[in-house]
Amino acid sequence: MQASVFKTGTAAALGATLAALGLTLAAGSAQGQKSTADGIAEYRAMLADGNPAELFEARGEALWKEPRGPKNASLERCDLGLGPGVVKGAWVQLPRWFPDTKRVQDLESRLLTCMETLQGIAAEEVAKSPFGKGEQKSMEALAAWISAESRGLRMNLPQAHPEEKRMYALGEKAFYFRGGPMDFSCATCHGESGKRIRLQDLPDLRTNPGDGIGFAAWPAYRVSSGELWTMQRRLNDCYRQQRFPYPGYASDVTIALGVFMGVNAKGAESIAPSLKR
């Protein structure tokens, strides 16, 4: 019942905001004082007031502290890279190398490790869950809260370890790799500046695209689906649009792409979880 009421309210608010956007763009066109990009920016700012991602953040904080799984333990001893239990600042330094797993891990793959080792929740079962269902809902809520704890901080992924550098190189190759029936790559949409699909700006992810743009904006609440999308889900949908087979959840290629985008975004202010159309 709550979900259905919430979605109805969101739809109504979105409709009102879209109407306001139309007036904004029309006025800008008539007066010659605003560009289309300015109108879109205002529209996004209006939507961001009361971001529904806040509900996911609250759930994520509760999940972090709640004893769960066969071991009846919380995630409060989970090390996200800055020490056991340290959350603030962790998001803007992920993906990174972890000595205990001897892997470069992003937020989602690191949470899988913590859920399995601390709580006894099988990582394989979580990874097999569909997005938005089962334990994936828990993962999305945790990602929302953890990223929110670093809101306003600047992206600063480490590149000191050889494996971090190797994953950056792998991510760069994946970014430019073309294939599939459409002969697309990530760079097709995000390999130059000034591109847009309809009203959606396409940031240039080869360099720092700016504060709160690209990697620094995810996870995000998607108004069109009424769901919170993690970076893993965002990349999964990019592969769908390229007509590629879906990558494995928390696979090396998705983590490597995160390293590539995250390192390139160095210095950008994180606004995650943000709001998307």
N, C-alpha and C positions, 0 to 999 in steps of 0.2 A: 504493500500500500504506500509506504513512504517513498519508495523508488518511483512509483507511478506519479505521485503528486509532485515529486521533485522534477521529473522530466517534463511534466506539463508546465510547471512554473518556468523552467529553463526555456522551453519552446516559446512561451509567451514573451519572456524577456528578450529573447533573440529576435522575435518578430518586431517588437517595438524598436529594438536597436537597429535592425536592418532598415526600417522605415526612416529612422533618424539619419542613417548613412545616406539614403537616397536624397534626403533634403540637403545634407551637407555637401554631397557631390554636385547636386544641381546648383546650389548657391555658389559653390566655388567656381563652377563653369561659367555662370552668369556674370560673376563679378571679376573673374580672372585673378582671384586672389589665392586660390588654393589649387594645388595639383591633385590628380587622382590619388597619388601616393599619400598626400596629406590627409585626404578624406578617409582612406583605408586605415591610416594610423589612428585617427580619432575614433573610428568604429571599433578597433581593437582595444583602445583604451577604455571605451564605455563598457565593452564586454568584460574586461578584466576586473571591473568593480564587483566584487562578490564572486570570485572564481570558484566554481563548484569543486575544484581540486582540494579546497580546504577540508571538505568532508573526508576525502581520501587521506589527507595528512593526519587528521585526528584518529582515523582508524589505524593508520600505520604506526603512530606513536603507541597506541594501545597494544598492537601486536608485538612491537619491540619488547615491551615490558611483560607481556602475558606468558606464563608458563604453558608450553604446548608440546605436542608430540610424545612419542614413547618415553622420552627421558624427562618429560614434564619440566622443561627448563625454558627460560626466556632467552632472548637474543642479546641481553645486556652485556655479555662478555664477547660479543662478536667484534673482531678486529677488522675494520674497514680500511686499514692502512696507516692510521695514526695512533694505534694502540687499542687494547680491548675496551669496548664501550664508548670510544670517542667518535661522535657523529659529526659535530660541527666542523666544517672544513674538509670532510672526507670526500664529498661528492665532486668537488672541483679538482680533485687529484686522482680521479678514476677515469679510465683503467690504469692499473699499475702492477708492478711485480710483487708477488707475495711469496716469501721464502718457505712458508709451511706447505703450500701446494706446488711450489716451484713452477708457477704459471703466472702470466699476466692475466688479470681478471678485471672485468667491469663490475658495476654494482650488482647486476642480477646474478652473474656467475659466483660472485663472492657471497651473496646472500644464500645461494644454494649450498655452498660449502658450510656456512655457519648453521643453516637449518639442519643439515645432515649431522654435523659433528656435535653440535650443542643440544639439539632437540631430538635427533634420531629420525627426522623426517627425510625420507629417501629423495635425494636430489633428482634421480631419474624419473620418479613419479611426478614431481613438480614440473620438470621440464616437459613431460608428455601432456600435461594439462592444457586444454585450449585457452587461448587468451581470454581474459574476462570471466573465467570460470574456475571453480575449485581453488587450489592453492595459488593459481595465477592471480586471483583477486587479492590474496594476501601479499603476493610479490609486488603488485601494482601499488597497493596502499603503502607498503614499506618504502618503495622507491619514491613515492610522493613526499612522505615525511622526511626521509633522509636528505633528499635534494633540497627540500624547503629549509632545512637547517643550515644550508650553505647559501641561501638566497642573498644576493648582494655581494658575495665574494667573487673573486676573479679566477677564471680557469688557469690551472697551473699544473698540468700533468707532468710527472717526472719522466726523464729520459736518460737517467744515469746508468741503469742496468742494461747489459747487452740484449736481453730479451725484450725490453721495452723498445729499444731501437729496431730490433728485428720485426716486432709486431707493427711498428710504424711503417716500415718498408713494405710489409705484407699488405697493410691497409691501403697504402698508396697504390700498389698493383691492383688490388680489388676495386679501388675507386675508379681506375681508368680502364678496367677490363670490359670489353664490349662483347656481347653475345646475345643469344636468344633470337626469337623470330623478329623482334623489333630492332636488333643490333644496337641496344642501348647499353650505356654504362652509367654509373653514378654521375660521372662528369658531363654526361649529356644534358642533365638539368642543372647541375651544381658546379660546372667547370668554367664559368665565366660570369661576369657581373651584368646586372641590368635585365635579367630574364624574369618572365612572369608567366604563369598559367592562369588565365582568367584574372581574378583579383588576388591570386596567391603569388607573392614575391618568392623567387628562388634564390636563396643566398649562395654566394660563391664560397664553397667550403674548402678551397685550396689555401686560403689565408684566413685571418681573423675577420669574420664578416661584421663584427660590431657587438656591442652589448646586447645581451638577451636575444641573439639571433643564432639560428643553426643549432649546433651542439649545446650551446648555453641556454637553450629554451626547453630542452626535454629532460624528464618526462613532461607531458602536457595533457590537459583535459581537452578532449575533442568534442566540441558542441554537436557536430554532425552525428556522432555515434552515442553521445552521452556516456563516454567511458574515459578512463585514465589510461593513456598509452605510455609505456616505457620506451626507452630507446630500442630495445630488442624488438618490440612490436612495430615501431616506426620503420626499422630496417627491413623487417619481414614484409611490410606493405610496399616498401620500395622495390623489393625483389618481385613482388606480385605485379607491380606496374611495369617492370622490365620484362615480364613474362618468363622469369627465371624460376626454377624450382625453389621452394622455400628453404632457407638455411636452417640447420639444426639450432635449437634454442641454446643460447650461450656458447655457440660454436666459435672456433678460433677466427673465422672470417668476420663474424659480427663484432667480436671484441677488437680485432685488428682495425676495422673501419672506425670503431669508437676511438682507438688510439690516434689514428690519422686525423680525424675531425677534431678531437679534443686537444691534441698538441697544436694543431693549426689555429685553434681558437684561443691560444694563450693570451691572457690579459682581458678577455671578454668577461663582462659581468654576467653571472648566472641569475636568471629569473625563474628557474624551474621550481615547482611545476607551473608552467605557463598555461595560456588558453589559446587553443587553435580552433579553426572553423570546423 
